[in-house]
Amino acid sequence: MACAVTGLERLARALEAGQPLPELATDPWERLRTGRLGLVTNPSAITRDAVPAPEALVAAGARLALLFGPEHGVRGDAPDGQPVPSEVDPRLGVPVISLYGESHRPPIEALSALDAVLFDLQDVGVRFYTYSTTLSYVMEAAAEAAIPVVILDRPNPIGGIAIEGPRLEPEHASFVGRFPTPIRHGLTIGELGRLFHRLGAGAEPHVVRCEGWTRRQYWRATGLPWAPPSPNMPTPETAIVYPGTCLLEGTNVSEGRGTALPFEQFGAPWLDASEVAAALQAMELPGARFRPTYFRPTASKHAGATCQGAQIHVIDPEQFRPTLVGLAVLAVLRRAPQFEWRSRLATDPATGEVRRYAIDRLAGTARVREAIDAGADPAAIAASWAEEERSFRDMVRGLWLYPTEPGCSA
């Protein structure tokens, strides 16, 4: 029976009962119980009864003095990449400081007026989802302001076992990836915070753990309601394909934004849907099936134009390898004469003018683009990451907070 309980609910219950949680020492427990608190959040942070985190914490007696909004804003309504202004929250009447506007880092003077900062966002288990970078910036700023960070943990919706993809190389670090993790890292947001501390980002955060979640569970097994953590992550099934199809953001092919199936379907006006689907189906990729699809995006790439492409159907999530599927999709699309990698010219102080490719930032390396351009077999490309995946697993296993075996403790 599903029995997952989030860190938010555990903390709210503890505050209501006046009973400290075992993973919270006297400090920060007393700060959480009586102090002025900040909260980094958005609509993905809800209780089992769909109560938003700010309201749930205030009802439990927390003194929320500030809210901080990540990409898409504290209400979750801003499109990807669009700056979000600071404001006053109309529900609670407290100031909201944007962490996706003029700066991606919380101002030290704002944090210095707090006793602790809480972090509650639903991550999706993928390096280039920007909430993890926001966490690292919050940890660094909080350390400078000498206040603790308390992460209210949530399950990884695509499981905590599989690790996939190349580790990010330092020259490709950006807001869509700061640290040398694989594309699919297999960690919860709380475990990522512990990793970021080890890699030099601020003091070690306090993690209020989930109860009842095990690493083999995908979201549907948790029994928790899904609130989209961003406008183009409408369902847990979107998160399953996202580690692979988000790579299409680095191309001139639509990744399905502006449709009902973002990241689950892709296409362009100059593709042949039957040919694309047949080519992918012939690869016999584990856990996946493909069908021809036609769609007309209302926003983003090819808005208003009829696109042809394919929809990915995940038949077996545990067998499905999203990064391998992403490589296969890129390999098939690369055959089209109209295919392009999205890029821009930039000035490098050492080498002069160079071309920067969006795919390299997403993949964390230029090797993916170069291998696809060279016509390499997608399975061979994925196999080349095995040692990087193994070494990362060895590095983070000691940071895991949850067991791998089925069962629950709640």
C-alpha positions as CSV (number, residue, x, y, z in Angstrom):
1,M,0.0,0.0,0.0
2,A,1.4,3.4,-0.9
3,C,2.3,5.4,2.2
4,A,4.7,8.2,1.2
5,V,4.8,11.3,3.5
6,T,6.7,14.3,2.4
7,G,9.0,16.4,4.5
8,L,6.5,19.2,4.4
9,E,3.8,17.2,6.1
10,R,6.3,15.7,8.7
11,L,7.4,19.2,9.7
12,A,3.9,20.6,9.8
13,R,2.8,17.8,12.1
14,A,5.8,18.3,14.3
15,L,5.2,22.0,14.6
16,E,1.6,21.5,15.5
17,A,2.5,18.9,18.1
18,G,5.4,20.9,19.4
19,Q,7.6,17.7,19.1
20,P,11.0,18.0,17.4
21,L,11.8,15.7,14.5
22,P,14.7,13.3,15.2
23,E,16.7,14.6,12.2
24,L,16.5,18.2,13.5
25,A,18.8,19.2,16.4
26,T,17.8,21.9,18.9
27,D,19.2,24.3,16.4
28,P,17.5,24.6,13.9
29,W,14.3,23.2,15.6
30,E,13.9,26.2,17.9
31,R,14.5,28.5,14.9
32,L,11.7,26.7,13.0
33,R,9.4,26.8,16.0
34,T,9.7,30.4,17.0
35,G,11.9,32.3,14.4
36,R,11.4,34.3,11.3
37,L,11.4,32.0,8.3
38,G,11.9,32.2,4.6
39,L,10.5,29.7,2.2
40,V,11.7,28.8,-1.3
41,T,8.6,27.3,-3.0
42,N,6.1,27.1,-5.8
43,P,2.7,25.3,-6.4
44,S,4.4,21.9,-6.6
45,A,4.9,21.9,-2.9
46,I,1.6,20.7,-1.5
47,T,0.4,18.3,1.2
48,R,-1.4,15.1,0.6
49,D,-4.7,17.1,0.9
50,A,-3.4,19.6,-1.7
51,V,-2.7,22.4,0.8
52,P,0.1,24.6,-0.5
53,A,3.3,24.7,1.6
54,P,3.0,28.3,2.8
55,E,-0.5,27.8,4.1
56,A,0.3,24.4,5.6
57,L,3.3,25.9,7.5
58,V,1.4,29.0,8.7
59,A,-1.5,26.8,9.9
60,A,1.1,24.7,11.8
61,G,2.4,27.8,13.6
62,A,5.4,28.8,11.4
63,R,6.3,32.5,11.2
64,L,6.8,33.0,7.4
65,A,8.4,36.3,6.8
66,L,9.6,35.9,3.2
67,L,8.8,33.8,0.2
68,F,11.3,33.1,-2.6
69,G,10.3,32.1,-6.1
70,P,12.4,30.0,-8.5
71,E,12.1,29.9,-12.3
72,H,8.4,30.1,-13.2
73,G,7.7,32.1,-10.0
74,V,6.2,31.3,-6.7
75,R,2.8,30.8,-8.4
76,G,4.3,28.7,-11.2
77,D,2.7,30.6,-14.0
78,A,5.7,32.2,-15.8
79,P,6.9,30.6,-19.0
80,D,10.4,28.9,-19.1
81,G,13.2,31.4,-19.4
82,Q,11.0,34.4,-18.6
83,P,12.3,36.7,-15.8
84,V,9.9,36.8,-12.8
85,P,9.4,40.1,-10.8
86,S,9.4,40.3,-7.0
87,E,6.1,41.1,-5.4
88,V,3.9,40.7,-2.3
89,D,2.0,37.5,-2.0
90,P,-1.7,38.3,-2.0
91,R,-2.7,35.3,0.1
92,L,-0.3,35.8,3.1
93,G,0.7,39.4,2.6
94,V,4.4,38.6,2.8
95,P,7.1,39.8,0.4
96,V,8.1,37.5,-2.4
97,I,11.7,37.8,-3.7
98,S,12.3,36.4,-7.2
99,L,15.3,34.1,-7.7
100,Y,14.7,34.2,-11.5
101,G,14.8,37.9,-12.2
102,E,17.6,40.4,-11.8
103,S,19.6,37.8,-9.8
104,H,19.4,34.1,-9.4
105,R,20.8,34.4,-5.8
106,P,18.9,35.5,-2.7
107,P,20.1,38.8,-1.3
108,I,22.3,38.4,1.8
109,E,20.5,41.3,3.5
110,A,17.2,39.6,3.1
111,L,18.5,36.3,4.5
112,S,20.3,38.0,7.4
113,A,16.9,39.2,8.7
114,L,15.7,35.5,8.9
115,D,16.4,32.8,11.4
116,A,16.3,30.0,8.8
117,V,15.3,29.4,5.2
118,L,13.1,26.4,4.2
119,F,13.3,24.9,0.7
120,D,10.4,23.0,-0.6
121,L,10.2,22.4,-4.4
122,Q,9.4,19.3,-6.4
123,D,12.4,18.3,-8.4
124,V,12.2,15.8,-11.3
125,G,15.5,14.0,-10.9
126,V,17.3,15.6,-13.9
127,R,20.4,17.8,-13.8
128,F,19.1,20.5,-16.1
129,Y,15.9,21.2,-14.2
130,T,16.8,24.5,-12.7
131,Y,15.5,24.1,-9.1
132,S,18.6,22.2,-8.1
133,T,20.8,25.1,-9.2
134,T,18.6,27.5,-7.2
135,L,19.1,25.3,-4.2
136,S,22.9,25.5,-4.5
137,Y,22.7,29.3,-4.7
138,V,20.4,29.4,-1.6
139,M,22.8,27.2,0.3
140,E,25.8,29.5,-0.5
141,A,23.9,32.7,0.4
142,A,22.5,31.2,3.6
143,A,26.0,30.2,4.7
144,E,27.2,33.8,4.1
145,A,24.2,35.0,6.2
146,A,25.0,32.4,8.9
147,I,21.5,30.9,8.9
148,P,20.6,27.2,8.3
149,V,18.9,25.7,5.2
150,V,16.2,23.2,5.9
151,I,15.1,21.1,2.9
152,L,11.7,19.6,3.0
153,D,12.3,16.5,1.0
154,R,10.1,14.9,-1.7
155,P,10.3,11.7,-3.7
156,N,12.3,11.6,-6.9
157,P,9.4,11.0,-9.4
158,I,11.5,8.9,-11.7
159,G,13.0,6.7,-9.0
160,G,16.2,6.7,-7.1
161,I,18.0,3.8,-8.7
162,A,18.8,4.5,-12.4
163,I,21.7,6.9,-13.2
164,E,22.1,7.9,-16.8
165,G,24.2,10.2,-18.9
166,P,27.6,11.9,-19.0
167,R,28.7,13.9,-16.1
168,L,28.8,17.6,-16.6
169,E,32.2,19.0,-17.6
170,P,33.3,22.3,-15.9
171,E,33.5,24.3,-19.2
172,H,29.8,23.6,-19.8
173,A,28.5,24.7,-16.4
174,S,25.6,27.1,-16.4
175,F,22.2,27.7,-14.7
176,V,21.0,24.4,-16.2
177,G,23.8,22.5,-14.5
178,R,26.6,23.7,-12.1
179,F,28.1,20.4,-10.8
180,P,29.5,17.2,-12.3
181,T,26.4,15.1,-12.1
182,P,24.9,12.9,-14.8
183,I,21.8,14.0,-16.6
184,R,19.6,11.6,-14.6
185,H,21.2,11.6,-11.1
186,G,18.8,9.4,-9.1
187,L,18.7,11.7,-6.0
188,T,16.0,13.5,-4.2
189,I,16.4,17.3,-3.7
190,G,17.5,16.7,-0.1
191,E,20.2,14.3,-1.2
192,L,21.3,16.8,-3.9
193,G,21.7,19.4,-1.1
194,R,24.0,17.0,0.8
195,L,26.0,16.4,-2.4
196,F,26.3,20.2,-3.2
197,H,27.6,20.7,0.3
198,R,30.3,18.1,-0.3
199,L,31.1,19.9,-3.6
200,G,31.6,23.2,-1.8
201,A,28.2,24.9,-1.9
202,G,27.5,26.3,1.6
203,A,27.0,24.6,4.9
204,E,25.4,21.1,5.1
205,P,21.6,21.5,4.9
206,H,19.2,19.9,7.3
207,V,16.9,17.5,5.5
208,V,13.4,16.7,6.8
209,R,13.1,13.3,5.1
210,C,10.2,11.7,3.4
211,E,8.7,8.6,5.1
212,G,7.6,5.5,3.2
213,W,9.4,6.2,-0.1
214,T,11.9,3.7,-1.4
215,R,14.3,4.2,-4.3
216,R,12.5,1.8,-6.7
217,Q,9.3,3.8,-6.5
218,Y,8.1,6.0,-9.3
219,W,5.7,8.8,-8.6
220,R,2.5,6.8,-9.2
221,A,3.5,4.4,-6.5
222,T,3.7,7.1,-3.8
223,G,0.0,7.8,-3.6
224,L,0.7,11.5,-3.5
225,P,-1.1,14.1,-5.7
226,W,1.0,15.6,-8.5
227,A,1.1,19.4,-8.9
228,P,3.0,20.4,-12.0
229,P,6.4,21.8,-10.8
230,S,6.6,23.9,-14.0
231,P,4.1,24.7,-16.9
232,N,5.5,22.0,-19.2
233,M,5.7,19.2,-16.6
234,P,2.0,18.5,-16.4
235,T,2.2,14.8,-15.3
236,P,4.6,12.4,-13.7
237,E,4.8,10.6,-17.1
238,T,6.3,13.8,-18.6
239,A,9.1,13.6,-16.0
240,I,9.9,10.0,-17.1
241,V,10.8,11.0,-20.7
242,Y,12.2,14.5,-19.8
243,P,15.9,13.4,-19.3
244,G,16.0,12.5,-23.0
245,T,13.6,14.7,-24.9
246,C,14.7,17.9,-23.2
247,L,17.8,17.6,-25.3
248,L,15.7,18.6,-28.2
249,E,15.7,22.1,-26.7
250,G,19.2,22.3,-28.3
251,T,17.8,21.8,-31.8
252,N,15.3,23.4,-34.2
253,V,12.8,20.6,-33.6
254,S,9.8,21.2,-31.3
255,E,10.0,19.2,-28.0
256,G,6.2,19.6,-27.8
257,R,6.0,22.8,-25.8
258,G,2.7,24.5,-26.6
259,T,0.9,21.2,-26.8
260,A,-0.9,18.9,-24.4
261,L,2.1,16.5,-24.5
262,P,5.3,18.5,-23.9
263,F,8.4,16.3,-24.1
264,E,6.3,13.2,-24.8
265,Q,6.0,14.2,-28.5
266,F,8.3,16.0,-30.8
267,G,8.2,17.2,-34.4
268,A,8.8,19.8,-37.1
269,P,7.0,21.0,-40.2
270,W,9.6,19.4,-42.5
271,L,9.6,15.9,-40.9
272,D,7.7,12.8,-42.1
273,A,5.8,11.4,-39.1
274,S,5.6,7.8,-40.5
275,E,9.3,7.7,-41.3
276,V,10.4,9.1,-37.9
277,A,8.2,6.7,-35.9
278,A,9.2,3.7,-38.1
279,A,12.9,4.5,-37.7
280,L,12.6,4.7,-33.9
281,Q,10.4,1.6,-33.6
282,A,13.0,-0.4,-35.6
283,M,15.6,0.4,-33.0
284,E,13.7,-1.7,-30.4
285,L,14.5,0.6,-27.5
286,P,13.8,-1.0,-24.2
287,G,10.5,0.0,-22.6
288,A,9.5,2.3,-25.4
289,R,7.1,2.4,-28.4
290,F,6.6,5.1,-30.9
291,R,3.7,6.3,-33.1
292,P,3.4,8.9,-35.8
293,T,1.9,12.1,-34.5
294,Y,0.8,15.5,-35.9
295,F,0.4,18.6,-33.8
296,R,0.3,22.4,-34.0
297,P,2.1,24.1,-31.1
298,T,0.4,27.2,-29.7
299,A,3.7,28.5,-28.4
300,S,7.5,28.1,-28.6
301,K,9.2,26.5,-31.7
302,H,7.0,26.3,-34.8
303,A,4.0,27.9,-33.1
304,G,1.0,27.8,-35.4
305,A,2.5,25.4,-37.9
306,T,1.5,21.8,-38.3
307,C,4.4,19.6,-37.1
308,Q,5.0,15.9,-37.9
309,G,7.0,13.7,-35.6
310,A,6.4,10.9,-33.0
311,Q,5.0,10.4,-29.6
312,I,6.9,8.3,-27.1
313,H,4.9,5.7,-25.3
314,V,6.6,4.3,-22.1
315,I,5.5,0.7,-21.9
316,D,7.8,-0.3,-19.0
317,P,9.2,2.6,-16.9
318,E,11.8,0.4,-15.2
319,Q,13.2,-0.8,-18.6
320,F,12.8,2.6,-20.2
321,R,16.1,4.5,-20.6
322,P,15.2,8.1,-21.4
323,T,18.7,9.4,-22.2
324,L,19.2,6.5,-24.7
325,V,15.8,7.3,-26.3
326,G,16.9,11.0,-26.5
327,L,20.1,10.0,-28.3
328,A,18.1,7.8,-30.7
329,V,15.7,10.6,-31.4
330,L,18.6,13.0,-32.2
331,A,20.2,10.4,-34.4
332,V,17.0,10.0,-36.5
333,L,16.4,13.7,-36.7
334,R,20.0,14.4,-37.7
335,R,19.4,12.7,-41.0
336,A,17.0,15.4,-42.1
337,P,18.6,18.1,-44.2
338,Q,16.7,20.9,-42.4
339,F,18.0,19.8,-38.9
340,E,20.1,22.3,-37.0
341,W,21.7,22.6,-33.6
342,R,20.7,25.8,-31.9
343,S,23.8,28.0,-31.3
344,R,25.1,31.5,-30.9
345,L,28.4,33.2,-31.4
346,A,30.2,34.2,-28.3
347,T,33.5,35.8,-27.4
348,D,36.1,33.7,-25.7
349,P,39.0,35.8,-24.1
350,A,41.4,33.0,-24.9
351,T,40.4,31.9,-28.4
352,G,38.3,34.8,-29.8
353,E,34.9,34.3,-31.3
354,V,33.5,30.8,-30.8
355,R,30.2,29.1,-31.4
356,R,28.3,28.0,-28.3
357,Y,25.8,25.1,-28.7
358,A,22.7,24.9,-26.5
359,I,22.9,21.1,-26.7
360,D,26.4,21.1,-25.0
361,R,25.0,23.0,-22.0
362,L,22.2,20.5,-21.7
363,A,24.3,17.4,-22.2
364,G,27.1,18.9,-20.1
365,T,29.6,18.0,-22.8
366,A,30.2,18.5,-26.5
367,R,30.7,14.7,-26.9
368,V,27.0,14.1,-27.5
369,R,26.7,16.5,-30.4
370,E,30.0,15.4,-31.9
371,A,29.0,11.7,-31.7
372,I,25.6,12.4,-33.3
373,D,27.2,14.5,-36.1
374,A,29.6,11.6,-36.7
375,G,26.8,9.1,-37.1
376,A,27.7,7.1,-34.0
377,D,25.2,4.4,-32.8
378,P,23.1,5.7,-30.0
379,A,23.6,2.5,-27.9
380,A,27.4,2.9,-28.3
381,I,27.2,6.5,-27.2
382,A,25.2,5.6,-24.1
383,A,27.6,2.7,-23.3
384,S,30.5,5.1,-23.3
385,W,29.1,6.7,-20.2
386,A,29.1,3.6,-18.1
387,E,32.3,4.4,-16.1
388,E,31.0,8.0,-15.4
389,E,27.7,6.6,-14.1
390,R,29.4,4.0,-12.0
391,S,31.8,6.4,-10.4
392,F,29.0,8.8,-9.6
393,R,26.9,6.1,-8.0
394,D,29.9,5.1,-5.8
395,M,30.4,8.8,-4.8
396,V,26.8,9.4,-3.8
397,R,25.7,6.1,-2.3
398,G,26.8,7.3,1.1
399,L,24.5,10.3,0.8
400,W,21.4,8.3,0.2
401,L,18.6,8.8,2.7
402,Y,16.2,6.1,1.5
403,P,16.4,2.3,1.2
404,T,16.2,0.5,-2.1
405,E,13.9,-2.3,-1.0
406,P,10.0,-2.1,-1.1
407,G,8.2,-1.3,2.1
408,C,7.2,1.8,4.1
409,S,7.8,3.1,7.6
410,A,4.9,5.6,7.9
